[in-house]
Amino acid sequence: MTDILIIGAGAAGLMTAIWAARTNPNHQITVLEGARKIGAKLLISGGTRCNVTHAQVDETAFAGSSRPAIKKVLRRFDVPQTITFFREIGVELKTEDTGKLFPTSDSAKTVLNALLREAERLGVRLKFPCRVEAIRRTEAGFLVSGPWGELEAIKIVLATGGKSLPKTGSDGKGYGLARSLGHSLTERIFPALVPLLLPQHYFLRELSGLTVPATLEVRLSNGKRLHSFTNSTLCTHFGLSGPAILDISRYFLDEQSRQPDVQLIVNWLPGTTSEACEASLLQAGKHSVLTHLREHLPERLLRALCEQAGVEPATLCNQLGREQRKNLVRFLTALPLPITGNRGFEFAEVTAGGIPLAEIHLNTMESRITPGLFLCGEICDVDGRIGGFNFQWAWASGYIAGTSCIGQ
């Protein structure tokens, strides 16, 4: 028997446990984790440095449920409160030029160890591996069971995560548990912040390892722009990755599922329009294409783009034919990418879709459908950009759940 049971010991689950214990010092708080290793996902985040949050977090950095709903949760536990919380448990954070906040130790272990240490100090019971297979209502609250046995709880928190990086323990099992307690799921649950695939012999795959700033746009075939991100873009042996690709991926995949004519367009010259690029070539005179553009793009990429556009890099700009010039401009500033798929949940940093926020009381994170059940973290239909935004959602929603699931 336990007063408050939290299922899942990831970022949201540990945050919930800490605040539940702080709020209910005389009650038993128990956390069950199905994975063999605690905090595996947290430990590999941010290149093992753990991007704890971002200097500027608001609802515009998120997708999924409505932005007003997301804002309501985020404002309850904001970035300054996150910084203060981590300082209190012994983790100093630093802000990098990108706006990302990391522990000064540059080690995710610092963050995980501090969370575990604080939970232990507060008397939280942490049990693993204890995979939960079923939950049912009882007169006293809930009965949770798995291969390890049974546990009865008065209040229960689902912080099981989504389906991204299933090797770390977030394999989507929580969705079934939520549905068994009356909740619904969004129509689609799909990978977000995920690398994208290109055809086997597509020329960009031959440039594996090359990283450049680029603007990625999701467009309809009529040219209407739907979404845009500008950031570092990485060519890989399978296709494309890097911050800009990861950020745009969920929007492209979402639109593609509804509108088959959607395109992903890359501009290798961020901030330069097709018209400005063409005007620049016209004014470059006797400079070769290579000489004129080399200051803006790596030569390896430039030569590949010229080859695809049918332009010899040594051609003088004033000797380019009209069609040659326009074709080169298209490859430089508005190249449609023939995306064939994505690398799936195994490589996705977060899950798009989940439990709609409309089914949750956002001032408490308690279920509107099953009283005594609370939901937080990635199991909810909320996904953010890269840069610490998804962690901030975990801290904020976990804080609300933890301070609201009062023991009886």
C-alpha positions in Angstrom: 0.0 0.0 0.0 1.2 3.5 -0.8 -0.4 6.9 -0.6 0.8 8.3 -4.0 2.2 6.1 -6.7 4.1 7.5 -9.7 4.6 5.2 -12.7 7.8 6.2 -14.5 11.1 7.6 -13.2 12.0 9.9 -16.1 12.3 13.7 -15.8 8.5 14.2 -15.2 8.2 11.3 -12.9 11.1 12.3 -10.6 9.9 15.9 -10.6 6.5 14.7 -9.6 7.9 12.5 -6.8 10.0 15.3 -5.4 7.2 17.8 -5.2 4.7 15.2 -4.0 7.0 14.4 -1.2 7.6 18.1 -0.4 3.9 18.7 -0.4 3.0 15.5 1.5 5.9 15.0 4.0 3.9 12.5 6.1 2.7 10.3 3.2 4.3 7.4 1.4 5.4 8.3 -2.1 6.4 5.4 -4.4 7.9 5.4 -7.9 7.8 2.4 -10.1 10.1 2.3 -13.1 9.9 -0.5 -15.7 13.4 0.0 -17.2 16.5 -1.7 -15.7 18.3 1.6 -15.7 16.9 4.8 -14.1 17.0 8.0 -16.2 18.5 6.4 -19.3 16.8 9.0 -21.6 17.9 11.9 -19.4 21.5 10.6 -19.4 21.7 10.7 -23.2 19.9 14.0 -23.7 21.8 17.0 -25.0 24.7 14.8 -26.1 25.0 13.5 -22.6 25.2 17.0 -21.2 21.4 17.3 -20.5 19.9 20.5 -21.9 17.8 21.2 -18.8 15.8 24.1 -20.2 16.0 27.2 -22.5 16.3 30.8 -21.5 13.2 31.8 -23.4 10.3 29.3 -23.1 6.8 30.0 -24.2 3.9 28.1 -25.8 4.9 29.1 -29.3 7.8 26.5 -29.1 5.3 23.7 -28.7 2.9 21.7 -30.8 0.1 19.3 -30.1 -2.6 20.5 -27.8 -3.8 24.1 -28.0 -1.2 26.8 -27.2 -3.4 28.5 -24.5 -3.6 25.1 -22.7 0.2 24.6 -22.9 0.7 28.2 -21.7 -1.4 27.5 -18.7 0.9 24.7 -17.5 4.2 26.4 -18.4 3.4 29.6 -16.5 2.9 27.6 -13.3 6.6 26.6 -13.2 8.7 28.8 -15.4 12.4 29.0 -16.3 13.5 31.1 -13.3 11.7 28.7 -11.0 13.5 25.8 -12.8 16.9 27.4 -12.3 16.1 28.0 -8.6 14.9 24.5 -8.1 18.0 22.9 -9.6 20.3 25.3 -7.6 18.5 24.1 -4.4 19.3 20.5 -5.2 22.9 21.3 -6.0 22.9 21.8 -9.8 24.1 25.1 -11.1 23.1 25.9 -14.7 24.8 28.0 -17.4 23.2 29.7 -20.4 25.0 29.2 -23.7 24.8 31.5 -26.7 22.0 29.4 -28.2 19.8 30.1 -25.2 20.2 26.5 -24.0 20.8 25.9 -20.3 23.2 23.1 -19.3 24.6 22.1 -15.9 28.0 23.8 -15.4 29.5 20.3 -15.1 28.4 19.5 -18.7 27.3 16.1 -17.4 23.7 14.7 -17.5 24.8 12.5 -14.5 24.9 15.7 -12.4 21.2 16.3 -13.1 20.0 12.8 -12.6 22.1 12.2 -9.4 20.7 15.4 -7.9 17.1 14.4 -8.7 17.6 11.0 -7.2 19.4 12.3 -4.2 16.6 14.8 -3.4 14.0 12.1 -3.9 15.9 9.8 -1.5 16.3 12.7 1.0 12.5 13.1 1.0 11.9 9.5 1.7 10.6 8.5 -1.8 10.6 4.8 -2.5 12.0 4.0 -5.9 11.5 0.5 -7.3 12.9 -0.9 -10.5 12.6 -2.7 -12.7 8.9 -3.0 -11.9 7.0 -2.8 -15.2 3.3 -2.0 -14.7 1.1 -4.2 -16.8 -2.4 -3.2 -15.5 -4.2 -0.7 -13.4 -7.8 -1.0 -12.1 -10.0 1.1 -9.8 -10.7 -0.1 -6.3 -12.7 1.3 -3.4 -9.5 2.7 -1.9 -8.1 4.0 -5.1 -6.2 1.9 -7.6 -4.6 -1.5 -7.8 -1.4 -1.7 -9.9 0.0 -5.0 -11.0 2.9 -6.5 -12.9 5.3 -9.5 -12.9 6.7 -8.2 -9.6 3.3 -8.3 -7.8 0.6 -5.8 -6.8 0.5 -2.4 -5.1 -2.5 -0.5 -4.0 -2.4 3.3 -4.1 -4.8 6.1 -3.2 -3.5 8.5 -5.9 -1.6 7.6 -9.1 0.4 9.5 -11.6 1.2 8.4 -15.1 4.6 9.7 -16.1 5.4 6.9 -18.5 6.6 9.0 -21.4 5.7 8.5 -25.0 7.2 6.1 -27.6 10.5 7.8 -28.5 13.8 6.1 -27.8 12.1 2.9 -26.6 15.4 1.3 -25.5 15.4 3.8 -22.6 12.0 2.4 -21.4 9.5 4.7 -23.0 7.8 2.1 -25.3 4.3 3.5 -25.3 2.9 1.2 -22.6 1.5 4.2 -20.7 -1.0 4.9 -23.5 -2.6 1.5 -22.9 -2.8 2.1 -19.2 -4.4 5.5 -19.7 -6.9 4.1 -22.1 -7.8 1.3 -19.6 -8.7 4.1 -17.2 -11.0 5.8 -19.7 -8.7 8.2 -21.6 -8.5 8.6 -25.4 -5.5 9.2 -27.6 -4.9 11.7 -30.4 -5.7 10.3 -33.9 -2.0 10.1 -34.7 1.0 9.3 -32.5 4.2 9.7 -34.5 7.9 10.5 -34.1 9.0 14.2 -33.6 12.5 15.7 -33.5 13.5 12.8 -35.8 16.0 12.6 -38.7 14.6 12.3 -42.2 15.5 9.8 -44.9 16.4 10.5 -48.6 16.5 8.1 -51.5 19.5 5.7 -51.6 21.5 7.4 -54.3 20.4 11.0 -53.7 23.4 13.3 -53.9 23.1 14.8 -50.4 23.7 11.4 -48.9 27.1 11.5 -50.6 27.9 14.6 -48.5 27.7 12.7 -45.2 29.2 14.7 -42.3 28.7 18.1 -43.9 27.0 20.7 -41.7 25.7 24.1 -42.8 23.1 26.6 -41.7 20.0 26.3 -43.8 16.3 27.3 -43.9 13.8 24.4 -44.1 10.2 25.2 -45.1 7.1 23.0 -45.3 5.2 24.2 -48.4 2.1 23.2 -50.3 2.5 22.6 -54.0 0.9 26.0 -54.7 3.8 27.6 -52.9 2.0 28.4 -49.6 4.5 28.3 -46.7 3.2 26.5 -43.6 6.2 26.2 -41.3 9.8 27.3 -41.4 13.0 26.8 -39.3 16.5 28.1 -39.8 19.4 26.3 -38.1 22.3 23.9 -38.6 21.5 21.1 -41.1 23.5 17.9 -41.3 23.9 15.7 -44.3 24.2 12.0 -43.3 24.6 8.6 -44.9 20.9 8.0 -44.6 19.5 11.5 -45.3 19.3 14.6 -43.1 19.6 15.5 -39.5 20.7 18.5 -37.3 18.6 21.1 -35.4 16.7 22.5 -38.4 15.7 19.1 -39.7 14.7 17.8 -36.2 12.6 20.9 -35.5 10.8 20.8 -38.9 10.3 17.0 -39.0 7.1 16.8 -36.8 5.5 19.6 -38.9 6.4 18.0 -42.2 5.3 14.5 -41.1 2.1 15.9 -39.7 1.2 17.9 -42.8 2.2 15.1 -45.1 -0.2 12.7 -43.4 -3.1 15.1 -44.3 -1.9 16.7 -47.5 0.0 14.5 -49.9 1.1 17.4 -52.0 3.2 18.9 -49.1 6.9 19.6 -49.8 10.0 20.1 -47.7 12.1 22.9 -49.3 15.7 23.8 -48.3 17.3 27.2 -48.8 21.1 26.8 -48.4 21.5 30.6 -48.3 19.4 31.5 -45.2 18.0 35.1 -45.4 18.5 35.2 -49.2 15.5 35.0 -51.4 15.5 33.4 -54.9 15.2 36.8 -56.4 18.1 38.2 -54.4 20.2 35.2 -55.3 19.6 35.6 -59.0 20.3 39.3 -58.9 23.6 38.6 -57.1 24.6 36.2 -59.9 23.7 38.8 -62.5 25.8 41.4 -60.9 28.8 39.1 -60.3 30.2 39.7 -63.8 33.4 37.9 -64.5 33.6 36.1 -61.2 33.2 32.3 -61.6 30.2 30.7 -59.9 32.5 28.9 -57.5 34.4 32.1 -56.6 31.2 34.1 -56.2 29.4 31.6 -53.9 32.4 30.0 -52.1 32.2 32.6 -49.3 28.6 31.6 -48.5 28.8 27.8 -48.9 31.3 25.0 -48.4 33.0 24.1 -51.7 32.0 20.5 -51.3 28.3 21.4 -51.2 28.6 24.1 -53.8 30.2 21.7 -56.4 27.5 19.1 -55.7 24.7 21.7 -56.2 26.3 23.0 -59.4 26.6 19.4 -60.7 22.9 18.7 -60.0 21.9 22.0 -61.6 24.0 21.3 -64.7 26.4 24.2 -64.2 30.1 23.9 -64.4 31.5 25.6 -61.2 34.2 27.4 -63.2 31.6 29.1 -65.4 31.7 32.9 -65.3 28.5 34.3 -63.8 28.0 36.6 -66.8 28.2 33.6 -69.1 25.4 31.7 -67.4 22.4 31.1 -69.7 19.0 32.2 -68.3 17.8 28.6 -67.7 21.1 27.6 -66.2 21.0 30.6 -63.8 17.4 29.9 -62.8 18.1 26.2 -62.2 21.1 27.0 -60.1 19.1 29.5 -58.1 16.5 26.9 -57.5 19.0 24.4 -56.2 20.6 27.0 -54.0 17.5 28.6 -52.5 14.4 26.4 -53.1 15.4 22.8 -53.5 12.5 20.3 -52.9 13.8 17.4 -50.8 12.5 13.9 -51.9 11.9 12.7 -48.3 11.2 9.0 -48.2 10.5 8.6 -44.5 12.0 9.1 -41.1 14.2 7.1 -38.7 11.3 6.2 -36.4 10.8 6.2 -32.7 14.1 4.5 -32.2 15.9 7.8 -33.1 13.2 10.3 -32.3 13.9 12.6 -29.4 10.2 13.1 -28.5 6.7 11.8 -29.4 4.0 13.8 -31.1 0.5 13.1 -30.0 -0.8 11.4 -26.8 -3.4 12.2 -24.2 -5.2 15.4 -25.2 -4.9 18.2 -22.6 -8.6 18.7 -22.9 -9.0 15.5 -20.8 -6.9 16.9 -18.0 -7.5 19.6 -15.3 -4.5 21.8 -16.1 -4.5 23.5 -12.7 -3.8 20.1 -11.2 -2.9 17.7 -14.0 -5.7 15.5 -12.7 -7.7 13.5 -15.1 -11.2 14.9 -15.9 -12.3 11.3 -16.6 -10.8 9.3 -13.6 -10.5 11.2 -10.3 -7.3 10.4 -8.5 -5.4 9.8 -11.7 -2.8 12.4 -12.7 -0.9 12.7 -16.0 2.3 14.6 -16.8 5.3 14.7 -19.2 5.5 13.2 -22.6 2.4 11.0 -22.3 0.5 14.3 -22.9 -0.2 15.6 -26.4 2.6 18.2 -26.1 5.9 18.3 -28.0 8.4 21.1 -28.1 11.4 22.1 -30.3 14.9 21.0 -29.5 16.7 23.2 -27.0 15.4 22.2 -23.6 11.7 22.9 -24.2 10.5 19.3 -23.7 12.4 19.2 -20.4 10.7 22.4 -19.3 7.3 20.8 -20.1 8.4 17.8 -17.9 9.4 20.1 -15.0 6.3 22.2 -15.2 3.7 19.4 -15.6 5.6 17.3 -13.0 5.6 20.2 -10.5 1.8 20.7 -10.9 1.0 17.0 -10.6 3.3 16.6 -7.6 1.9 19.6 -5.7 -1.7 18.6 -6.5 -1.9 14.9 -5.8 -2.5 15.4 -2.1 -2.5 12.2 0.0 -5.4 11.4 2.2 
